[in-house]
Amino acid sequence: MPKNVINQLVKTNRKIILIGKNGQAEGQLVDLSLTEAGVLTKRGAQEGTDLELVFEVPALEDFITLHINATVIHRHNSENLIYLKLSFARLNEFDSLALADFVDYKTRLLQLGQNKY
C-alpha cells in the first residue's frame, strides 16, 4: 500500500447507498480515506448507528462495488442535507486494496492539480 494514502483524505463525488436496520437512503460520498468516509444524505442517522455503505469506485483496473460496514461518528446539517462522518469497521483485504488504489489515484490527480471526480 503506498505510504501517501495511509492517512490521506480525498474529496470525491460518488453516489452511495446507506443501508441500516430501518431502511436505506441514497446520498453522495464527498470525503474518503482508508478508515473513514463523509457522506451527504437526506436521511440522517444518530451517532453510534451502524450502517452499510455501498458505492462504486474505479480501482484495480475495474469498477468495483464496495459494501463497507461503518459506524456514524459525527453528524451535522449541511444546507438541505445531512452530513455523516462514518468510521469503517475492519475491512477485508480486497476492500482495503481497492480503497487504497482509488485514494492513491485521487491523491495523484490532486498533486497534478486536477480536480476530477
C-alpha positions as CSV (number, residue, x, y, z in Angstrom):
1,M,0.0,0.0,0.0
2,P,1.5,3.4,-0.9
3,K,2.6,5.4,2.1
4,N,1.0,8.6,0.8
5,V,-2.6,7.1,1.1
6,I,-2.5,5.7,4.6
7,N,-4.0,8.8,6.3
8,Q,-4.9,10.7,3.2
9,L,-8.4,12.1,3.0
10,V,-9.6,12.8,-0.6
11,K,-12.6,14.7,-1.9
12,T,-14.9,12.9,-4.3
13,N,-18.4,13.0,-5.6
14,R,-19.8,9.5,-6.0
15,K,-23.3,8.1,-5.5
16,I,-23.8,5.9,-2.4
17,I,-26.5,3.9,-0.7
18,L,-26.6,3.8,3.1
19,I,-28.3,0.7,4.5
20,G,-29.5,0.5,8.1
21,K,-31.8,-1.6,10.2
22,N,-34.8,0.7,9.4
23,G,-34.3,1.2,5.7
24,Q,-31.9,2.8,3.2
25,A,-31.1,6.2,1.8
26,E,-29.2,7.4,-1.2
27,G,-26.6,10.1,-1.0
28,Q,-23.2,11.4,-2.1
29,L,-19.8,10.4,-1.0
30,V,-17.8,13.6,-0.5
31,D,-14.8,12.6,1.6
32,L,-12.9,9.3,1.6
33,S,-9.9,7.8,3.4
34,L,-8.9,4.2,4.2
35,T,-10.6,4.4,7.5
36,E,-13.5,6.9,7.1
37,A,-16.0,8.5,4.8
38,G,-18.0,11.6,4.7
39,V,-21.4,11.5,3.1
40,L,-24.3,13.8,2.3
41,T,-27.8,12.4,2.5
42,K,-31.4,13.5,3.0
43,R,-32.0,10.9,5.7
44,G,-29.7,11.1,8.8
45,A,-28.7,8.7,11.4
46,Q,-27.6,9.2,15.0
47,E,-24.0,8.9,16.2
48,G,-23.3,5.3,17.1
49,T,-25.6,3.9,14.4
50,D,-24.1,1.0,12.4
51,L,-24.7,1.3,8.6
52,E,-23.6,-0.4,5.4
53,L,-22.1,2.0,2.9
54,V,-22.3,0.8,-0.7
55,F,-20.6,2.7,-3.5
56,E,-18.6,2.0,-6.7
57,V,-15.0,3.1,-7.4
58,P,-12.7,2.8,-10.4
59,A,-9.9,0.7,-8.8
60,L,-7.6,-2.2,-9.7
61,E,-8.3,-1.7,-13.4
62,D,-12.1,-2.2,-13.0
63,F,-15.2,-0.7,-11.5
64,I,-15.7,-2.2,-8.0
65,T,-18.7,-2.0,-5.8
66,L,-17.8,-1.9,-2.2
67,H,-20.0,-2.9,0.7
68,I,-18.4,-1.4,3.9
69,N,-19.7,-1.7,7.4
70,A,-19.3,1.6,9.2
71,T,-20.5,3.5,12.3
72,V,-21.7,7.1,12.4
73,I,-19.2,9.1,14.4
74,H,-20.4,12.6,13.6
75,R,-23.4,14.3,12.0
76,H,-24.5,17.9,11.2
77,N,-26.9,19.7,9.0
78,S,-25.5,21.0,5.7
79,E,-27.8,23.1,3.6
80,N,-30.8,20.8,2.8
81,L,-28.8,17.7,3.5
82,I,-27.3,15.9,6.5
83,Y,-23.5,15.3,6.6
84,L,-22.5,12.0,8.2
85,K,-18.9,11.0,9.1
86,L,-18.6,7.2,9.0
87,S,-15.8,5.2,10.6
88,F,-15.1,1.9,8.9
89,A,-15.3,-1.4,10.6
90,R,-12.4,-3.8,9.8
91,L,-12.0,-4.1,6.1
92,N,-11.2,-7.3,4.2
93,E,-8.0,-7.3,2.2
94,F,-9.7,-6.8,-1.2
95,D,-11.7,-3.8,0.0
96,S,-8.5,-2.3,1.5
97,L,-6.7,-2.7,-1.7
98,A,-9.5,-1.2,-3.8
99,L,-9.8,1.8,-1.4
100,A,-6.0,2.3,-1.4
101,D,-5.9,2.2,-5.2
102,F,-8.7,4.7,-5.5
103,V,-7.3,7.1,-2.8
104,D,-3.9,6.9,-4.4
105,Y,-5.4,7.8,-7.8
106,K,-7.2,10.7,-6.3
107,T,-4.1,11.9,-4.5
108,R,-2.0,11.8,-7.7
109,L,-4.7,13.8,-9.5
110,L,-4.6,16.4,-6.7
111,Q,-0.9,16.6,-6.9
112,L,-1.1,17.2,-10.6
113,G,-3.6,20.0,-10.0
114,Q,-6.6,18.2,-11.5
115,N,-9.9,18.1,-9.6
116,K,-11.7,15.3,-11.4
117,Y,-14.4,13.4,-9.6
